[in-house]
Amino acid sequence: MLKKNIMPFIVLDSDKSYYMRGLKEYEHDKMFLIDTIKHEQDLYQKICEKLLNFEIEEQ
C-alpha cells in the first residue's frame, strides 16, 4: 500500500465484524467496505501521528 501511496490500515478487533460484513456484501454495497477501510485508515494515521510526535522526557 505504501508503494502505491495508500494509507495502510489494521482492522481492529472491535471493527472486525464490520470488515467481514463489508467483504461479504461487497458485490451489493461497495461503499460499506470502503467506508470501513477509510475509518481504519483514519485510526491508523492518528496512531502514526502520535508515534511520530513522541518526545522522550528527560529526567
Buried (B, 14 or more C-beta within 10 A) or exposed (E): EEEEEEBEBEBEEEBEEBBEBBEEEEEEEEEBBEEBBEBBBEBBEEEEEEEEEEEEEEE
